[in-house]
Amino acid sequence: MAQEIAWKEKAPVVVVTGASAGVGRAIAIAFAGCGYRVALLARSPEGLEGAWRDVTDAGGEPFELVTDTSKPEDVFAAADAVIARWGRIHVWVNDAMETVVGAIDRITPEEYRRVMEVTFLGYVHGTLAALRHMRPRDEGHIIQIGSALSYRAIPLQGPYCAAKFAVRGFTDSLRAELIHDRSRIRLTMVQLPGVNTPQFDWSHTHFSNRHQPIGTVYQPEAVAQAVVEAAHAERAPRELWLGGPTVQTIIGQAVAPGFLDRYLADNAYDQQITNDPVLPGDPDELRGPDDHDHGAHGRFDERAKDRIFAFDPAHLRGGAVAAGLGLLAGAYLWGRGSRPH
């Protein structure tokens, strides 16, 4: 028993924002399966209770903290609570997100503000909180959950795309500063494809029907496994591009952005909107969490793939253009590919 207690006291600590559902929930469970102590940050008490059970069942030690990542005081207090309980933070994963589906000029300023407060500033607050405790030890790993949409924006997702672009810019700036300071803190951004999460059931929309990922969809557990592997890599990847659709989208944008502008204009509207109507009483996360535990999966289990490959774009050095030309044919099929996370 004494040896077991000693091991638990030395077990690594991960903090996951947006841990109550979707990709964040799956990431928390995956780290728990590796024996981590897992701090779960999210707004939904019901979702956190479900995540607490899942982390416990997976072999981890959970610590649930009701947190709105748009509020820096919430995030800093949560980080301080983790330090008070476990003494350090080894990995911090920023994942919490909000989105609005609609045409640019139909979305209200208030809706833009909320998406940016969570999907961009929430990452800023989480990163600052992590740095506050990682800097003194000069160690730790910050992982930003991004999207192919941080490189290639699509119609009807303006606020979300803008937030993901901002996260990438913020992360690149921080990376240069860490290098300047010769810091040993590791920093990785993971760009996602379409993932089968509950966001498609609760996203705020200006349409009468729910939206969906286009084409190929991946299960959140596949993404979570790639994130855990990145955290354990001897050399932390600068970025990881998950899945063929992500690689195709990013390279296609680098090689032929004008072509993608026209292609998406012609193909990325109807394919995003389903025949499933928005019903009275449906959850709307932009307005606040409901009182249900939504779990990690959305409603697309039948079409979601269980495996995903992770591509380190550092391998493109010296051959980016040639690789882009080779993948452009695949990018042409983007509309049959994936609407990224």
N, C-alpha and C positions, 0 to 999 in steps of 0.2 A: 504493500500500500504506500509506504514512504517513497519508493522509487517512482510509482505512478504519479504521486503528487509532485515530486521534483520534476518529472518530465513535463507535466502540465504547466508548471511555472516557467519552464524554458521554451514552451511551444511558441512559435512565431505568431504575430498579431497582424491581422488585416482589417482595414476599415473599408466598408463598401457603402457608397451612397446609392439611393434608389434600390435598396436591398429587399424591399417588400414584394417585388413582382418582376417578371420578365427577365432580362439579361442579368440585372443586378442580383436577383434572387438565385439564379443559376450559378453565378460567380461565387456568391457566398457559400453555397452548398459545395461547390467544387473545392474551394479552399478548406472547408471543414473536412472534406474527405482526405485531405493531406495533413490533418491534425492541427490546423490553425485554430487559434482563438479569434472569433469573428465578431467585430462590432457592426451591427446592422443599423443603418441610418435611413429613415424614410418618414413620411408624414402619416401613414396609415397604421394605427395601432393593430387593427385586425390583420393586415398584411405582415406586420412585424411579428405578431404572434405565430402566424403560419411559418414564417422564415425561421423563427426561433426553434420550432419543432423540427423543421427540415435540417437545420444545422446540427442540432443535437443528434438526430437519427443518423447523420452522416459521420459522426464521430468528433465533431468540433465543439468548442465551448462558445455559446452565443452571448452577446450583450446587446440588447435592443435599446435604441435611443430614438425617440420620436423627434424628428428633425426636419425643418423646412430649409433646404439648402439655399434658397433665395435669401435667407436671413443670415448674415455673417455671424451674428451673436449666437445663433443656434449651432452653427457648425463649429465655431471655436469652443463653445461649451461642451459639445459632444467629444471633440478631440481631447479636451482637458479631462473629461470623465474617463476616457479610455486610458489615458496616461495614469490617472489616479488609481485605476483598477489593475492595470497590467504593466505599467511602467515604461512602455515604449510602443512604437508603431513601426512595423517592418514594411508593410505594403499599404498604400492608400489607393483605392480604385474609385474614380469619379464616374458615375453612370446615370445619376438622376436626370430626367428629361421631361419636357412638355412639348407639345406640338399643336399647331392649328392647321386644319386643312381648308384651303380656300384660295380664291384669286387675290392677288396682292392688294387691290383696291377695295376688296370686300372685308378684309381683316381690319379690326379696329386698332387704334394706337394702344389701347389697354391690353389687347391680346398680344400684340408684338412685345409689349413690355414684359408680360408674364413669361412668355417663352424665353426671352433673353435673360430674365432674372434667374430662371431655373437652369436652362440648357447651356447658357454661357457663364453667367455670374456664379451659378452654383458650383461650376468647376473651378472658377477663380477662388471662391471661398474655401472649397475643399483643399485646393493646392496650397493656399496660404496657411491653412490650419496644419496641413502635413509638414510644410517647410518649417513652421514654428517649432515643431518637435523633432524634426529630422536634422536640421542644421546643427544643433549643438553636438550631436553624435557623428555628424558628417556621414550618414548612412540612411538607407531606406530606398524605396522604389515607389514612384507615383505613376499610375497607369490611367490614361485618359481613354475612355470608351468613345471612339469617334464613329465616322461613317464615310462611305464613299461620297456622300453628299457634302463632305467638307472639302472636296475637290471639284465636284460637278453638281451644280444646283439643278433642280427639276421644277417644273410647274406645280403649282398648288401647295408647295411646301416652303414658301419664301422665308417665314420666320425661323423654321427649324434649320434650313440650309444656312441662313445667315449666322445662326448661333454656332453651328458646327464649323463654319469657316473661321469664326472668331476664336473658337477653342484651339484650332490648329495654329493660328497666328500667335496666340498667347503662349502655347506650348513651345513653339519654335523659338520665341523670344526667351523664354525661361531656359531652354536648353543651352542657348548661347551663353547666358549668364552663368549657368552652372559650370560650363566648360571654362569660362573666364576665371571663375573662382577656384578651379581645380577641385570641384566638389565630387565626392564619391556617391552622391545621391543619383539614383538611376531614374530615367524618365522615358516612358514609352507611350505612344499613341497607337491604338488598335482601331483600324478602319473596318467597319462592319458592312455586310450586305443585308438583304432582307432577312429578318428573324421572326419566328413565330412567337410573338409576345402579346400580352393583353392590350398593348397600346392601341391596337386597331379596334378595340371595343370601347375605349373610353376617351379617345382623342376628341378634342373640340373640333367641330366641323361646321362649315357653312353649306354643306350638302344635306339632302334629306336621307341619303344612304351612307353607310359606313365605308371607310376606305380600306385598302388592302395592299400587301406587298405584291409587286408584279413578278410573275414567273417563279423562278427558283427561290425557295425559302429554306432556311436552316433552323434547326432546333437550338434553343438557347444553351443547352448543355454542350453542344459542339463548340460554340463561341467561348463558353466558360472554360473549357479544357485548354483552348488556345491561350487564353489569358493567364491561366495558372502556369502553363509551360513557359510563357514569356517571363513571368515573375521568377521562375526558377532557372532561367537560362544563365549560363556563365557570363555571357556578354549580353546585356540588355539590348534588345533591338530598338533602334530609334523609332521605327514604325513597323507595324504588321498589317498587311492587307489580307483580309480573310475572304476566301472564296473567289472563284473565277469571275463572277459578275463585278466584284469590287476591283480586281486587277484590270479587267476590260474597261470599266468605267473611267478609272483614273488615267490609264494610259491613253484611252480614246480621247479624253479631255485634253491631254498634253499634245496629242498629235493633230486632232481635227475638232477643235471646239466649235467652230461654225457649223460643221456638219451635225454635231450633236444638238446644237441649238435648234436646227430645223427638224431633226429627227424627233426630238422630244416634243416640240410644238405639235407635231402631227400624231404622235403616238402615246404620250404620257398623261393624257387626260382621262379618257374613258377607262383605261386599264387600271387606274388607281381606285375607281369607285365601283363598289359591289352592288348587288341587288338586295342587300340586307338593309332594311330601313332603320333609321334611328327612331327608337321608340320612346314615348314619354317615360321618364324615370330612369333611362339609361345613365350609367355613370359618365361624368364629364370631369376629368382630372384637372382641367384648367381652372375649374371653379372650386376644386377641393376633392379630397379622397372620399369615397363612399365607405360604407361599413361592412365591406366584404373582403375576404382574402382571395385575390385573383390568381395567385400562384405564378409559376414561371411561364406557362404556355398560353398561347392564344388559341384561336379556333381553326388553325390551319395544320393540325397534326397530320392529316392524311397526305398533304403535299410537302411536308417539311423533311429535309434530309438530316440524318443523324451524324454525318461526318462532314468536316470542312477542312480544307488545307489552308495553312498559313504561309504567306509569301513575304519574305523580307526584301523590301525594295532596294536595299543596299546591293543586292545581287545584280541590279540593273546598271551599275556603274560602268561607264564606257560603252554601253550598248542600249541605252534607253530608246533611241530613235528606232533602231532595228527591231527591238522588242515591241515597240508601239505599233509599227507597221504590221508585224506578225499578228498582233492581237486586235487590230482594228476591225478585222472581219467579224470577230466575236463581239466587239462593241456595237457593231451594226445591229446585232440581235439583242441589244440592251433591253428593248421593250419586252422581249421574251425572257429576259434575265431576271434581275431582282431589284425591287424597290428597297434601297438600303435602309437600315435601322435608323 
